[in-house]
């Protein structure tokens, strides 16, 4: 399959806002279109160049049956069609894999890959059941019900983290050491150097938050909202969520809202759409895996092995690693299995700290991975992350 390219700078991400925060009132698809339209214009990328689109989202919104074609219509690209994809926390990786396949097979030349979710105010769904008592149906709170119970495994996700913590002997203290390191790495991304922070290299800042009708600005975000200040003393006070366990609230991520987008295209168009002299950014391999029931945090291990095999490299060739780590346990398990230093992963931030809006989480991580590799002179990059159902996906990119 032909290599696919990401033009340098042809990607963007909103700040992430903790749920019930400044983005909680916005329809995720409409908001993603609002942000993408401006982002494309700011980067001088004509919508006429787009010939395919893929929308990734995991929390339904009003009208989302129309999915990607609705979004592209709102940005002025009514000629562009494509699918809407949901794969829980692996949604971004799946969107990129689908874009890679579309370009590689010759089905398209310039794909808008866009991910969006609003975990806040998730839908309350009524399922009719004519066979129920008196025809009574069943209800589900889309977000909370699925946070609290995997319908196949019959447990919540924290249970899977505790299983892995026990098997790999990951103590509460070790998890907290990882959290402290991840928080410091995030602080590094917010510090200004040479007139800009790391996040300003890709993030839509400042973000003017519109009202629901997009007629006026109701707030301004100058960075992620809801990141919790983290200290060793504060973490020490936290008790495990489960009796007899090791995972505390400090050792796991928080739900959030936001969106992210990216252009995936051919080598020729990437050179045309990127600033002159930009490094080449290529997608080289993907991996998917599913592990035994209730072992979710370990699933990135086999997914990464498959992605590395697809790219024809080994973990020793990888310059930078980013993970979607809903639990600090994830990083500990991954580092043990691959023999890497857990403290050198996730430079400049990760979902453990900046939050998890589900669909866009992985795309933001891949964007940060690109920018880290650009800063360090290029090389191979790995993104990996687990997802609901004891699954995971991994992505291999190369810069330069």
C-alpha positions in Angstrom: 0.0 0.0 0.0 1.2 3.5 -0.9 2.5 5.5 2.1 0.1 8.2 3.2 1.2 11.7 4.3 0.2 14.3 6.9 1.1 17.8 5.7 3.1 19.5 8.5 0.8 21.8 10.4 -2.4 20.5 8.7 -3.9 19.5 12.0 -5.5 21.2 15.0 -7.1 20.6 18.3 -9.2 22.6 20.7 -8.2 22.8 24.3 -9.9 20.0 26.3 -12.4 21.1 28.9 -13.3 18.9 31.9 -16.9 17.7 31.5 -19.6 20.1 32.6 -17.2 22.9 31.8 -16.9 25.6 29.2 -17.7 23.3 26.2 -20.6 21.4 27.8 -23.3 23.4 26.0 -22.0 22.8 22.5 -23.2 20.1 20.0 -20.0 18.2 19.3 -20.5 17.9 15.5 -21.5 21.5 15.0 -18.6 22.7 17.2 -16.2 20.5 15.3 -17.4 22.0 12.0 -17.0 25.5 13.5 -13.4 24.8 14.5 -12.5 23.0 11.3 -13.8 25.7 9.0 -11.5 28.3 10.7 -8.6 25.9 11.0 -8.6 25.1 7.3 -8.9 28.7 6.4 -6.0 29.7 8.7 -3.8 27.1 7.1 -4.8 28.1 3.5 -6.2 24.6 2.8 -9.1 25.1 0.3 -12.0 22.8 1.0 -12.2 22.1 -2.7 -9.0 20.0 -2.3 -10.9 17.6 0.0 -12.4 14.5 -1.7 -13.2 12.3 1.3 -14.0 12.7 5.0 -14.1 10.6 8.1 -15.8 11.6 11.3 -15.0 9.8 14.6 -17.3 10.2 17.6 -18.4 7.9 20.4 -21.2 9.8 22.1 -24.4 10.4 20.0 -25.6 13.9 19.4 -28.9 15.2 18.0 -28.9 14.6 14.2 -25.7 12.6 14.1 -27.4 10.0 11.9 -26.2 12.3 9.1 -22.6 12.2 10.4 -19.7 13.2 8.2 -21.8 14.6 5.3 -23.5 17.0 7.7 -20.2 18.2 9.0 -18.6 18.8 5.6 -21.7 20.6 4.5 -21.3 23.0 7.4 -17.7 23.8 6.5 -18.6 24.5 2.9 -17.5 21.2 1.4 -20.8 19.8 0.4 -19.2 17.7 -2.3 -17.4 15.5 0.3 -18.9 12.4 1.7 -17.6 9.6 3.9 -18.3 7.4 7.0 -18.8 8.1 10.7 -16.8 5.8 12.9 -17.1 4.8 16.6 -14.5 2.6 18.3 -14.7 3.9 21.8 -11.3 5.2 23.0 -9.6 3.9 19.8 -11.8 6.0 17.5 -9.0 8.4 16.5 -6.6 5.5 15.6 -9.4 3.9 13.6 -10.2 7.1 11.7 -6.5 7.5 10.8 -6.3 3.8 9.7 -9.4 4.3 7.5 -7.9 7.5 6.0 -4.7 5.6 5.3 -6.5 2.8 3.6 -8.6 5.2 1.5 -5.6 7.1 0.2 -3.4 3.9 -0.2 -6.1 2.1 -2.2 -6.5 5.1 -4.6 -10.0 5.8 -3.4 -9.2 9.4 -2.4 -6.3 11.9 -2.5 -7.1 14.3 0.3 -9.0 13.1 3.4 -10.4 15.3 6.2 -10.0 13.1 9.3 -11.9 14.7 12.2 -12.8 13.6 15.7 -15.3 15.1 18.2 -17.0 14.2 21.4 -19.0 15.9 24.2 -18.9 13.6 27.1 -20.9 16.2 29.1 -24.6 15.8 29.1 -24.7 12.5 27.4 -28.0 11.3 25.9 -30.6 9.5 28.0 -31.9 6.8 25.7 -35.3 5.0 25.7 -35.4 1.6 24.0 -38.9 0.5 23.2 -39.7 -3.1 24.2 -43.2 -4.3 23.1 -42.6 -7.5 25.1 -41.9 -5.6 28.4 -44.5 -5.5 31.2 -47.3 -3.4 29.8 -45.1 -2.6 26.8 -42.7 -0.7 29.0 -39.3 0.0 27.4 -35.8 0.2 28.8 -33.6 3.2 29.4 -29.9 3.9 29.3 -27.7 6.8 30.3 -25.2 6.5 27.4 -22.2 7.9 29.2 -22.7 6.9 32.8 -24.0 3.4 32.1 -21.1 2.5 29.9 -18.6 4.1 32.3 -19.9 1.8 35.1 -20.3 -1.5 33.3 -18.9 -3.5 30.4 -22.0 -5.5 29.3 -19.8 -8.4 28.3 -17.3 -8.5 31.1 -19.8 -7.3 33.7 -17.4 -4.9 35.4 -16.3 -1.3 35.3 -13.0 -0.2 33.8 -11.3 0.4 37.1 -11.6 -3.4 37.7 -9.5 -4.1 34.6 -6.8 -1.7 35.9 -6.7 -3.5 39.2 -6.4 -6.8 37.5 -3.3 -5.6 35.6 -1.9 -3.8 38.7 -2.0 -7.1 40.5 -0.5 -9.2 37.7 2.3 -6.8 36.9 2.9 -5.8 40.6 2.2 -2.1 40.0 1.8 -0.5 43.4 -0.2 2.6 44.4 3.1 4.4 45.0 4.5 3.5 41.5 1.3 4.7 39.9 1.5 8.0 41.8 5.2 8.4 40.7 4.1 8.1 37.1 1.3 10.6 37.6 3.7 13.1 39.1 6.0 12.7 36.1 3.1 13.0 33.6 1.9 16.2 35.3 5.5 17.7 35.1 5.6 16.8 31.4 2.3 18.5 30.9 3.6 21.6 32.6 6.5 21.6 30.2 4.1 21.9 27.3 2.5 25.1 28.7 5.8 26.9 29.3 6.6 29.6 26.8 9.9 29.3 24.9 10.9 31.4 21.9 7.6 33.2 22.2 5.2 30.2 22.2 4.4 27.1 24.2 4.4 23.6 22.9 0.6 23.6 22.7 0.6 26.8 20.6 2.3 24.8 17.9 -0.9 23.0 17.1 -3.8 24.0 19.4 -6.5 26.6 18.6 -5.5 29.3 21.1 -7.0 31.4 22.3 -10.3 29.5 21.7 -13.3 31.8 21.6 -16.2 29.6 22.9 -19.4 30.4 21.1 -23.0 30.2 22.4 -25.2 27.5 21.1 -26.3 29.6 18.2 -22.8 30.7 17.3 -23.8 34.3 17.5 -21.5 35.5 20.3 -18.6 34.5 22.4 -19.4 33.4 25.9 -16.0 32.4 27.1 -12.3 32.3 26.1 -10.0 29.3 26.7 -6.3 29.9 26.8 -5.5 26.3 27.4 -7.0 23.1 28.8 -9.7 23.5 31.4 -9.9 21.4 34.5 -6.3 20.0 34.7 -5.9 19.3 38.4 -2.7 20.6 40.2 -0.9 17.5 41.3 1.5 17.1 44.2 3.0 14.1 46.0 1.3 15.2 49.2 -2.1 15.5 47.5 -1.8 12.1 45.9 -0.7 10.5 49.2 -4.0 11.5 50.8 -6.1 9.6 48.2 -7.5 6.2 49.0 -8.0 3.5 46.3 -11.3 3.7 44.5 -11.9 0.0 45.3 -11.5 -1.6 48.7 -8.1 -3.3 48.9 -7.1 -1.9 45.5 -4.3 0.4 44.3 -6.0 2.7 41.7 -6.9 6.1 43.1 -8.8 9.0 41.5 -5.4 10.6 41.0 -4.1 7.6 39.0 -6.8 7.9 36.3 -7.9 10.4 33.8 -11.1 12.6 33.8 -13.9 12.9 31.2 -13.6 15.9 28.9 -15.0 17.7 25.8 -13.3 18.8 22.7 -12.4 18.0 19.1 -9.4 17.5 16.8 -8.8 17.3 13.0 -6.1 16.4 10.5 -5.5 16.1 6.8 -4.3 12.8 5.4 -3.2 12.9 1.8 -0.7 11.9 -0.9 3.0 12.8 -1.0 2.4 15.3 -3.8 -0.4 17.1 -2.1 1.3 17.1 1.3 4.2 19.0 -0.2 1.8 21.5 -1.7 -0.3 22.0 1.5 2.6 22.2 4.0 4.8 25.3 4.4 8.0 25.2 2.3 10.8 23.2 3.8 8.6 21.3 6.2 9.5 17.7 7.2 7.7 14.8 5.6 5.3 13.1 8.0 4.2 9.6 7.0 1.8 6.9 8.4 3.6 3.5 8.4 1.6 1.0 10.3 -1.4 0.2 12.5 -2.1 -2.6 15.0 -5.3 -3.8 16.7 -5.6 -6.3 19.5 -8.0 -7.7 22.0 -6.9 -9.4 25.2 -8.7 -11.6 27.7 -11.9 -10.3 29.3 -11.2 -7.6 32.0 -7.5 -7.0 31.1 -8.0 -3.8 29.1 -4.8 -1.8 30.2 -2.6 -4.6 28.8 -4.2 -4.6 25.3 -1.8 -1.9 23.9 1.0 -4.4 24.2 -0.1 -6.9 21.4 -1.5 -4.0 19.4 1.9 -2.3 19.4 3.7 -5.5 18.4 1.4 -5.7 15.4 1.9 -2.0 14.4 5.7 -2.4 14.7 5.6 -5.5 12.5 3.5 -3.7 10.0 6.0 -0.8 9.9 9.0 -3.3 9.8 10.7 -1.8 12.8 11.3 -2.7 16.5 10.6 -0.8 19.7 14.4 0.1 19.7 13.9 2.1 16.6 11.2 4.3 18.2 12.2 7.8 19.2 9.0 9.0 21.0 6.1 7.2 22.5 2.7 8.6 23.3 -0.1 6.7 25.0 -3.7 7.0 25.8 -3.4 6.1 29.5 -6.8 6.2 31.3 -4.9 4.7 34.2 -1.2 5.1 35.2 -1.2 1.3 35.3 -1.3 1.3 31.5 2.1 3.0 31.2 3.6 0.7 33.8 2.5 -2.4 32.1 3.6 -1.2 28.7 7.1 -0.2 29.9 7.6 -3.5 31.6 6.6 -5.5 28.5 8.8 -3.5 26.1 11.7 -2.7 28.4 11.4 1.1 28.0 11.8 3.8 30.6 8.2 4.7 31.7 9.4 8.2 32.7 10.5 9.0 29.1 7.1 8.3 27.5 4.5 11.0 27.0 6.7 14.1 26.8 4.6 17.3 26.7 1.4 15.6 28.0 -1.1 12.8 27.7 -4.7 12.0 28.4 -3.9 10.9 32.0 -3.5 14.7 32.7 -5.3 16.6 30.0 -8.4 14.5 30.1 -10.3 12.1 27.8 -13.1 13.3 25.5 -12.9 9.8 23.9 -13.1 10.3 20.2 -10.5 13.1 19.9 -8.1 11.8 22.5 -5.9 9.7 20.3 -5.8 12.3 17.5 -4.5 14.9 19.9 -1.8 12.5 21.1 -0.7 11.8 17.5 -0.5 15.5 16.8 1.6 16.0 19.9 3.8 13.1 18.8 4.4 14.8 15.5 5.4 18.0 17.1 7.7 16.3 19.6 9.5 14.5 16.7 9.8 17.8 14.8 11.5 19.4 17.9 13.9 16.5 18.3 14.9 16.2 14.7 12.6 13.5 13.4 12.4 9.8 13.7 9.9 7.1 14.4 6.9 7.7 16.7 4.5 5.3 18.3 1.0 6.1 19.6 -0.9 3.3 21.5 -3.9 3.2 23.7 -6.5 0.9 25.1 -10.2 1.0 24.4 -13.5 -0.4 25.8 -14.0 -4.1 25.4 -10.4 -5.1 26.3 -9.1 -3.8 22.9 -6.4 -1.4 21.8 -5.0 0.2 18.7 -1.5 1.5 17.9 -0.1 3.8 15.2 3.4 4.2 13.8 4.4 7.4 12.2 7.7 8.8 10.9 8.9 12.4 10.7 11.7 13.2 8.3 
